[in-house]
Amino acid sequence: QVQLVESGGGLVQAGGSLRLSCVASGNIVSINAMGWYRQAPGKQRELVAAIASGGSTSYVGSVKGRFTISRDNAKNTVYLQMNSLKPEDTAVYYCNRGYEPWNDWGQGTQVTVSS
């Protein structure tokens, strides 16, 4: 069973920054593509950033140039640095395997961006 614990969310003004962290159980971060997903009220969960096991990254268009995904294999941790935040970034953010998420999801971390 995969366990994922997200943290680092909060309330921030538009233009501000936050850094999210996701600690995973076991040695899964280094051998899997990992991703950050978000779900806004009334919307479907979407993948916003992914990092392959080889280190290449990809982003959804709406966050490209503002968000950066990274990972620390030794700490089994995935990060999402979010800069120039916009009100439309408000959502619950989750980490999971990139592109093919596991059935187990963490509790997520709430990000709220005020205008």
Contacts in CASP RR format, 6 or more apart in sequence:
PFRMAT RR
TARGET T0000
AUTHOR 0000-0000-0000
METHOD contacts of the structure
MODEL  1
QVQLVESGGGLVQAGGSLRLSCVASGNIVSINAMGWYRQAPGKQRELVAA
IASGGSTSYVGSVKGRFTISRDNAKNTVYLQMNSLKPEDTAVYYCNRGYE
PWNDWGQGTQVTVSS
1 25 0 8 1.000
1 104 0 8 1.000
2 24 0 8 1.000
2 25 0 8 1.000
2 28 0 8 1.000
2 102 0 8 1.000
2 104 0 8 1.000
3 24 0 8 1.000
3 25 0 8 1.000
3 104 0 8 1.000
3 106 0 8 1.000
4 22 0 8 1.000
4 23 0 8 1.000
4 24 0 8 1.000
4 25 0 8 1.000
4 94 0 8 1.000
4 95 0 8 1.000
4 96 0 8 1.000
4 104 0 8 1.000
4 105 0 8 1.000
4 106 0 8 1.000
5 22 0 8 1.000
5 23 0 8 1.000
5 24 0 8 1.000
5 106 0 8 1.000
5 107 0 8 1.000
6 20 0 8 1.000
6 21 0 8 1.000
6 22 0 8 1.000
6 93 0 8 1.000
6 94 0 8 1.000
6 95 0 8 1.000
6 106 0 8 1.000
6 107 0 8 1.000
6 108 0 8 1.000
6 109 0 8 1.000
7 20 0 8 1.000
7 21 0 8 1.000
7 22 0 8 1.000
7 23 0 8 1.000
7 109 0 8 1.000
8 18 0 8 1.000
8 19 0 8 1.000
8 20 0 8 1.000
8 21 0 8 1.000
8 109 0 8 1.000
9 18 0 8 1.000
9 20 0 8 1.000
9 93 0 8 1.000
9 109 0 8 1.000
9 110 0 8 1.000
9 111 0 8 1.000
10 18 0 8 1.000
10 109 0 8 1.000
10 110 0 8 1.000
10 111 0 8 1.000
10 112 0 8 1.000
11 112 0 8 1.000
11 114 0 8 1.000
12 18 0 8 1.000
12 85 0 8 1.000
12 111 0 8 1.000
12 112 0 8 1.000
12 113 0 8 1.000
12 114 0 8 1.000
13 113 0 8 1.000
13 114 0 8 1.000
14 85 0 8 1.000
14 86 0 8 1.000
14 87 0 8 1.000
14 113 0 8 1.000
14 114 0 8 1.000
14 115 0 8 1.000
15 83 0 8 1.000
15 84 0 8 1.000
15 85 0 8 1.000
15 86 0 8 1.000
15 113 0 8 1.000
16 83 0 8 1.000
16 84 0 8 1.000
16 85 0 8 1.000
16 113 0 8 1.000
17 81 0 8 1.000
17 82 0 8 1.000
17 83 0 8 1.000
17 84 0 8 1.000
17 85 0 8 1.000
18 82 0 8 1.000
18 85 0 8 1.000
18 111 0 8 1.000
19 79 0 8 1.000
19 80 0 8 1.000
19 81 0 8 1.000
19 82 0 8 1.000
20 36 0 8 1.000
20 79 0 8 1.000
20 80 0 8 1.000
20 82 0 8 1.000
20 93 0 8 1.000
20 95 0 8 1.000
20 109 0 8 1.000
20 111 0 8 1.000
21 77 0 8 1.000
21 78 0 8 1.000
21 79 0 8 1.000
22 34 0 8 1.000
22 36 0 8 1.000
22 77 0 8 1.000
22 78 0 8 1.000
22 79 0 8 1.000
22 80 0 8 1.000
22 95 0 8 1.000
23 75 0 8 1.000
23 76 0 8 1.000
23 77 0 8 1.000
24 34 0 8 1.000
24 76 0 8 1.000
24 77 0 8 1.000
24 78 0 8 1.000
24 95 0 8 1.000
25 76 0 8 1.000
26 76 0 8 1.000
27 76 0 8 1.000
28 76 0 8 1.000
28 97 0 8 1.000
29 71 0 8 1.000
29 72 0 8 1.000
29 73 0 8 1.000
29 76 0 8 1.000
29 77 0 8 1.000
29 78 0 8 1.000
30 53 0 8 1.000
30 71 0 8 1.000
30 73 0 8 1.000
30 76 0 8 1.000
31 53 0 8 1.000
32 53 0 8 1.000
32 97 0 8 1.000
32 98 0 8 1.000
33 50 0 8 1.000
33 51 0 8 1.000
33 52 0 8 1.000
33 53 0 8 1.000
33 97 0 8 1.000
33 98 0 8 1.000
33 99 0 8 1.000
34 50 0 8 1.000
34 51 0 8 1.000
34 69 0 8 1.000
34 71 0 8 1.000
34 78 0 8 1.000
34 95 0 8 1.000
34 96 0 8 1.000
34 97 0 8 1.000
34 98 0 8 1.000
35 47 0 8 1.000
35 49 0 8 1.000
35 50 0 8 1.000
35 51 0 8 1.000
35 69 0 8 1.000
35 78 0 8 1.000
35 95 0 8 1.000
35 96 0 8 1.000
35 97 0 8 1.000
35 98 0 8 1.000
36 47 0 8 1.000
36 48 0 8 1.000
36 49 0 8 1.000
36 50 0 8 1.000
36 67 0 8 1.000
36 69 0 8 1.000
36 78 0 8 1.000
36 80 0 8 1.000
36 93 0 8 1.000
36 94 0 8 1.000
36 95 0 8 1.000
37 45 0 8 1.000
37 46 0 8 1.000
37 47 0 8 1.000
37 48 0 8 1.000
37 93 0 8 1.000
37 94 0 8 1.000
37 95 0 8 1.000
37 96 0 8 1.000
37 101 0 8 1.000
38 45 0 8 1.000
38 46 0 8 1.000
38 48 0 8 1.000
38 89 0 8 1.000
38 91 0 8 1.000
38 92 0 8 1.000
38 93 0 8 1.000
38 94 0 8 1.000
38 111 0 8 1.000
39 45 0 8 1.000
39 46 0 8 1.000
39 91 0 8 1.000
39 92 0 8 1.000
39 94 0 8 1.000
40 88 0 8 1.000
40 90 0 8 1.000
40 91 0 8 1.000
40 92 0 8 1.000
43 91 0 8 1.000
45 94 0 8 1.000
46 60 0 8 1.000
47 60 0 8 1.000
47 98 0 8 1.000
47 99 0 8 1.000
48 59 0 8 1.000
48 60 0 8 1.000
48 62 0 8 1.000
48 63 0 8 1.000
48 67 0 8 1.000
49 57 0 8 1.000
49 58 0 8 1.000
49 59 0 8 1.000
49 60 0 8 1.000
49 63 0 8 1.000
49 67 0 8 1.000
49 68 0 8 1.000
49 69 0 8 1.000
49 80 0 8 1.000
50 57 0 8 1.000
50 58 0 8 1.000
50 59 0 8 1.000
50 69 0 8 1.000
50 98 0 8 1.000
50 99 0 8 1.000
51 57 0 8 1.000
51 69 0 8 1.000
51 70 0 8 1.000
51 71 0 8 1.000
51 78 0 8 1.000
57 68 0 8 1.000
57 69 0 8 1.000
59 65 0 8 1.000
59 67 0 8 1.000
59 69 0 8 1.000
62 88 0 8 1.000
63 82 0 8 1.000
63 89 0 8 1.000
66 82 0 8 1.000
66 83 0 8 1.000
66 84 0 8 1.000
66 85 0 8 1.000
67 80 0 8 1.000
67 81 0 8 1.000
67 82 0 8 1.000
67 83 0 8 1.000
68 80 0 8 1.000
68 81 0 8 1.000
68 83 0 8 1.000
69 78 0 8 1.000
69 79 0 8 1.000
69 80 0 8 1.000
69 81 0 8 1.000
70 78 0 8 1.000
70 79 0 8 1.000
70 81 0 8 1.000
71 77 0 8 1.000
71 78 0 8 1.000
71 79 0 8 1.000
72 79 0 8 1.000
78 95 0 8 1.000
80 93 0 8 1.000
80 95 0 8 1.000
82 89 0 8 1.000
82 111 0 8 1.000
85 111 0 8 1.000
85 113 0 8 1.000
86 113 0 8 1.000
87 113 0 8 1.000
87 114 0 8 1.000
87 115 0 8 1.000
88 113 0 8 1.000
89 111 0 8 1.000
89 113 0 8 1.000
90 111 0 8 1.000
90 112 0 8 1.000
90 113 0 8 1.000
91 110 0 8 1.000
91 111 0 8 1.000
92 108 0 8 1.000
92 109 0 8 1.000
92 110 0 8 1.000
92 111 0 8 1.000
93 108 0 8 1.000
93 109 0 8 1.000
93 110 0 8 1.000
93 111 0 8 1.000
94 105 0 8 1.000
94 106 0 8 1.000
94 108 0 8 1.000
94 109 0 8 1.000
95 106 0 8 1.000
96 102 0 8 1.000
96 105 0 8 1.000
END
